[in-house]
């Protein structure tokens, strides 16, 4: 598998219908990802495990009712390529497709059964204007569309424009995000089971910062879904 380099940008221009997982040309009835890559998606199957690696990231830091990630993110691997296109190259359909596949698998479990509301991890308005979309909101809206669970983008807010988390240590990531989030209309969340949604969980600092703003609301419960876990 090729690492994501300038070569991928060149391939995108010359072969716009190439698989985003392996760069091979797509054939009839294939879309975004070829059948071979779909079959080889590195799924985690964490949803039914009450002591899975996602939950262990937050052990001793904050409490989550349940948590899962759909795919394993390995540097240089298929999922890195997919997430790069989704997050940085405007390919929102990649996130929608991967989320739809995750929902199909999670329907076989009780993961969504007691969720009341979905909250995507927010972007700062300045970054949202630059990127044009919030990738976490794409995931949240796709889940909401298929499960009919309400989702809101005006409750959990990012107050400050902080530096990118890429290449920061766990402690540096925590310092970078610990004060950037705020909750508006907290009474609307009282007694609710929230599903917090993000694209990739790495050190968990961003999710932890969100949870610390939500967990003091009376009666609230918090769970987590991400498309991928970086390992």
PyMOL commands that set and color helices and strands:
alter all, ss='L'
color gray80, all
select helices_A, chain A and resi 6-14+35-39+53-57+78-88+92-106+125-131+135-147+170-177+186-189+205-214
alter helices_A, ss='H'
color red, helices_A
select strands_A, chain A and resi 67-73+117-120+150-152+156-158+181-183+193-201+221-230
alter strands_A, ss='S'
color yellow, strands_A
deselect
rebuild
show_as cartoon
